[in-house]
Amino acid sequence: MKTRVLSFASLNHPLVRNQTQALLDRLQQAAKGLDCHLNIVSSPVRKKTRQNEAFLATSSGEVEFLEQMVLGGEARLVVLEADDITLPLPEGLEILCVPDRGTPFDAFLNSEGHLMDEMDPGGTVGVLSLRARSRLSALWPDLKFKILQGGVDLAMEAHMQHSGIDGLVLPAAVTEHLGIQGIVAEIFSPEFVLPGPGQGLLVVIGRRDDGEARELLRPIHSAASEAELKAELAFRSRMVTDQDLPVSALARVDQSQLVISGTTGSGIKRMEAFGPVEKAEAIGNQLANQILSCIDTFADLLEADLSDDLDVDDDPDREDLLDDLDLPADADEDWAEPDATD
């Protein structure tokens, strides 16, 4: 049997590298006679640029860099967090594979094992998005939720090596990829804290005309995860163009049906839309339209947006903290009832 080869490019950041390697391991187990190569590349984005941007694993500049590598033939495939991609993809690129979804919920990390309810009043908890801060602030008003920029790797450094925060909220799937489940104190149920669109989902991006790669990736492709992704990204695209606005959504497939829940801001009220799996994008759009038709939505989003500058980069020692962190080197310095979709 002829050995077939798939090559992947990955940035040299712990989370990105671990996610890509885990996917390669699964693929090689599922597809006999397939040889997967991982090429580690340096990021062209300056450290201070990354440190001042909100993202999960890969900054916007790095996503663009990887996409251009694929388009230019310097890389065949890249693995990205669905949270970090921006649609539409550049002309010629496509999502070729969506693996089984990881745990889509939020996790609370605390080195002392305290639950959120056990935190001392006035304590500071790091979060990575305005979505998480808005919801958690409504649930625990006696705590301060500080948005940490620079991605998961920097947030973990801040939590483990410095005393600036007392706890950290991350996607549960990220803690699994980093192997740090041991310091997860609790995982929030979606009835309590609805995650962000695309959370827990990875995507493999390649050239649209690379039919061979699409076929070789098929053993790890999940049609259910793909439908959930389509619904959530359609919802996100319709709701906001600014990824920092606080919107939450979670789609789940049950046999031939898909249901998606969504909310904004503090997340106290939420709506649902549902319908057949093959209409996933239409269902996501429908939910967004339902939410946008409520006047409360705009008040909720505006309140969160106006408070966005209250705690980001407000630490006078932030620059010293960032310089001390051992990070990978970069190149250069009243709501309507849910409607069914026909």
C-alpha atoms as one frame of an Amber mdcrd trajectory, in Angstrom:
protein
   0.000   0.000   0.000   1.324   3.379  -0.980   1.890   5.700   1.965  -0.061
   8.913   1.625   1.185  12.113   3.250  -0.557  15.099   4.815   1.447  18.049
   6.104   0.266  20.570   8.687   1.753  23.909   9.723   1.536  25.132  13.312
   2.783  28.142  15.206   5.179  27.451  18.040   2.720  28.336  20.809   1.903
  25.627  23.408  -1.855  25.532  22.863  -1.702  25.701  19.052   1.024  23.072
  18.881  -0.758  20.691  21.273  -4.081  20.986  19.447  -2.502  20.292  16.074
  -0.473  17.350  17.344  -3.517  15.809  19.040  -5.461  16.019  15.779  -2.572
  14.430  13.860  -2.405  11.576  16.356  -6.142  10.904  15.963  -5.914  11.058
  12.204  -3.035   8.599  11.977  -4.881   6.164  14.257  -8.069   6.413  12.181
  -6.472   6.308   8.736  -4.071   3.423   8.185  -1.266   4.062   5.736  -1.351
   7.813   6.291   1.785   9.705   7.287   1.214  13.114   8.904   3.961  15.720
   9.116   3.940  18.715  11.469   5.940  21.793  10.494   6.484  24.355  13.236
   6.704  27.935  11.991   7.585  31.167  13.751   4.962  33.839  14.157   5.580
  37.070  12.222   3.459  39.039  14.700   5.293  41.078  17.295   4.881  40.063
  20.915   3.421  43.370  22.003   0.866  43.210  19.198  -0.312  39.797  20.389
  -0.328  40.947  23.997  -2.779  43.737  23.198  -5.311  41.641  21.278  -8.191
  39.513  22.541  -8.180  35.991  21.106  -8.020  32.378  22.245  -5.100  30.578
  20.605  -4.162  32.457  17.427  -4.259  36.232  16.950  -5.921  37.785  13.905
  -2.564  38.601  12.327  -1.369  35.048  12.847  -4.569  33.584  11.381  -4.041
  35.716   8.279  -0.393  34.638   8.107  -1.327  30.933   8.224  -4.074  31.397
   5.652  -1.639  33.071   3.276   0.834  30.215   3.784  -1.818  27.758   2.600
  -2.823  29.931  -0.339   0.820  30.360  -1.341   1.597  26.650  -1.139   3.981
  27.012   1.816   1.623  24.906   3.940  -1.044  22.413   2.995  -3.254  22.408
   6.090  -3.605  24.368   9.350  -5.629  23.661  12.488  -7.388  26.601  14.137
  -9.786  27.263  16.975 -13.207  28.022  15.521 -13.354  30.948  17.980 -10.410
  32.610  16.246 -11.416  32.415  12.587 -13.129  35.228  10.725 -15.633  34.551
   7.960 -15.660  34.634   5.063 -12.341  32.870   4.582 -10.052  34.243   1.860
 -11.001  33.204  -1.671  -9.665  29.747  -2.414  -9.676  28.484   1.181 -12.267
  26.297   2.868 -12.895  24.389   6.083 -12.074  20.843   4.958 -12.697  19.057
   8.260 -14.442  19.639  11.585 -13.432  16.944  14.111 -15.627  15.781  16.982
 -16.347  18.674  19.290 -14.529  18.890  22.596 -16.199  20.012  25.811 -17.851
  23.313  24.790 -18.362  24.721  28.285 -16.402  27.198  30.406 -14.102  25.962
  33.177 -12.942  27.764  36.315  -9.313  27.259  37.310  -8.140  27.898  40.824
  -4.867  26.617  42.249  -6.422  26.259  45.706  -9.380  24.252  44.434 -12.006
  26.850  45.369 -15.304  26.981  43.511 -16.485  30.364  42.282 -19.022  30.530
  45.138 -16.142  30.059  47.586 -14.068  32.982  46.351 -13.498  35.860  48.761
 -15.476  39.025  47.913 -13.325  41.443  45.956 -11.255  38.673  44.399 -10.097
  39.013  40.787 -10.816  36.373  38.167  -9.236  36.503  34.726 -11.404  35.949
  31.637 -10.639  36.061  27.921 -13.737  37.748  26.543 -16.336  40.385  27.172
 -18.908  37.604  26.809 -17.523  35.750  29.836 -17.094  38.919  31.891 -20.651
  40.113  31.254 -22.253  36.832  32.263 -20.031  36.052  35.245 -20.320  39.598
  36.620 -24.096  39.185  36.666 -23.780  35.911  38.574 -21.045  36.995  41.015
 -21.289  40.790  41.414 -18.962  40.747  44.435 -16.024  39.564  42.293 -13.987
  41.473  39.719 -13.634  39.882  36.301 -10.619  41.160  34.422 -10.212  40.625
  30.667  -6.764  39.205  29.923  -5.484  39.861  26.424  -2.796  37.934  24.604
  -4.509  34.545  24.430  -4.576  31.461  26.609  -0.802  31.044  26.897  -0.316
  34.500  28.402  -3.357  34.082  30.660  -1.955  30.822  32.021   1.387  32.454
  32.722  -0.360  35.269  34.593  -2.363  32.775  36.655   0.416  30.330  37.489
   3.430  32.633  37.930   1.984  35.917  39.180  -0.448  36.987  41.887  -2.432
  39.477  39.829  -5.469  37.209  39.558  -7.054  34.728  41.960  -8.614  32.447
  39.360  -9.037  32.012  35.634 -11.939  31.071  33.333 -11.025  29.183  30.154
 -12.852  26.947  27.686 -12.842  23.435  29.163 -11.579  21.973  25.877  -8.487
  24.193  26.139  -7.617  22.806  29.568  -7.783  19.314  28.050  -5.431  20.228
  25.215  -2.987  21.753  27.698  -3.263  18.812  30.112  -4.180  21.018  33.070
  -7.499  19.416  34.071  -6.030  18.923  37.550  -6.443  22.599  38.427  -9.992
  22.877  37.073 -12.205  23.588  40.083 -15.535  23.452  38.232 -17.103  23.385
  34.791 -20.144  25.592  34.228 -23.201  23.988  32.662 -24.653  25.753  29.592
 -27.897  26.362  31.515 -25.767  28.476  33.850 -23.151  30.008  31.538 -23.715
  29.772  27.793 -20.396  29.500  25.895 -19.219  31.572  22.982 -19.969  30.584
  19.367 -17.586  27.903  18.142 -16.215  27.096  21.591 -14.767  23.587  21.815
 -14.507  23.253  18.026 -11.378  22.952  15.907 -11.306  23.335  12.142  -8.841
  22.178   9.519  -8.382  24.774   6.782  -6.946  24.006   3.370  -7.338  24.893
  -0.282 -10.859  24.501  -1.637  -9.605  22.472  -4.587  -7.598  20.029  -2.432
  -9.974  17.101  -2.805  -7.322  14.589  -1.747  -6.819  16.287   1.624 -10.572
  16.478   2.182 -10.867  12.746   1.513  -7.917  11.840   3.759  -9.402  13.900
   6.605 -12.785  12.186   6.306 -12.110   9.542   9.042 -12.040  12.245  11.723
 -14.684  14.540  10.238 -17.926  14.926  12.239 -21.048  15.929  10.324 -22.773
  16.825  13.613 -19.926  19.100  14.712 -19.882  20.706  11.270 -23.603  21.492
  11.515 -23.164  22.976  15.002 -20.290  25.084  13.714 -22.300  26.362  10.740
 -25.214  27.389  12.972 -23.031  29.131  15.550 -20.855  30.976  13.041 -23.934
  32.110  11.111 -25.366  33.412  14.384 -22.114  35.193  15.240 -21.717  36.733
  11.791 -25.279  38.078  11.855 -25.050  39.407  15.409 -21.715  41.231  15.384
 -18.769  42.131  13.237 -16.814  43.142  16.351 -15.697  39.926  18.028 -15.411
  41.700  21.378 -19.163  42.178  21.748 -20.722  39.782  24.280 -22.764  37.181
  22.414 -23.212  33.549  23.454 -24.485  30.587  21.486 -24.494  26.808  21.624
 -25.920  24.492  18.967 -26.495  20.795  19.551 -27.453  18.087  17.067 -29.866
  15.353  18.094 -30.301  12.838  15.287 -31.698  14.856  12.354 -32.566  17.979
  14.351 -30.474  20.946  15.452 -31.318  23.362  18.250 -29.320  26.500  19.009
 -29.559  28.672  22.124 -28.265  32.220  22.186 -28.117  35.317  24.329 -26.307
  38.638  24.748 -24.643  40.543  27.566 -25.440  39.271  31.033 -27.209  36.255
  29.533 -30.127  36.294  31.932 -32.586  35.820  29.083 -32.006  33.569  26.102
 -33.798  32.356  22.995 -33.784  29.212  20.869 -34.309  28.231  17.262 -34.469
  24.735  15.851 -34.984  22.779  12.666 -33.443  20.121  10.410 -29.668  19.710
  10.466 -29.302  20.474   6.764 -30.564  24.025   7.439 -27.983  24.757  10.131
 -26.913  28.154   8.778 -30.513  29.299   8.314 -31.308  28.288  11.892 -28.350
  30.280  13.226 -29.442  33.320  11.214 -33.004  32.912  12.446 -31.915  32.935
  16.075 -29.851  36.083  15.516 -32.814  37.814  13.879 -35.070  36.844  16.780
 -32.634  38.313  19.291 -31.964  41.437  17.245 -35.701  42.099  17.018 -35.804
  42.665  20.798 -35.043  46.191  21.956 -33.498  44.797  25.163 -30.714  43.294
  23.062 -29.259  46.664  22.104 -29.369  47.960  25.677 -27.607  44.797  26.838
 -24.877  45.054  24.202 -24.411  48.791  24.690 -24.052  48.439  28.457 -21.380
  45.769  28.039 -19.563  47.685  25.310 -19.424  50.914  27.330 -17.857  49.033
  30.236 -15.260  47.344  28.032 -12.496  49.821  28.904 -12.924  49.515  32.662
 -10.492  46.694  33.314  -8.473  45.945  30.185  -4.836  47.011  30.509  -5.608
  48.963  33.685  -2.698  47.425  35.593   0.216  49.903  35.819   2.582  46.945
  36.171   1.253  45.171  33.064   4.248  45.985  30.857   6.688  44.684  33.486
   4.589  41.537  33.908   4.506  40.887  30.168   8.243  41.353  29.827   8.843
  38.829  32.625   6.708  36.076  31.115   8.494  33.194  29.424   6.582  33.254
  26.140   7.642  31.777  22.779   9.740  34.198  20.781   8.103  35.916  17.824
   9.783  37.156  14.666  10.265  40.865  15.348   9.874  42.308  18.372 -39.258
  40.222  26.988 -38.379  37.666  24.689 -40.269  35.848  21.967 -40.861  32.114
  22.137 -38.555  29.971  19.978 -39.713  29.446  16.387 -39.234  26.289  14.383
 -37.443  26.486  11.074 -39.334  24.726   8.288
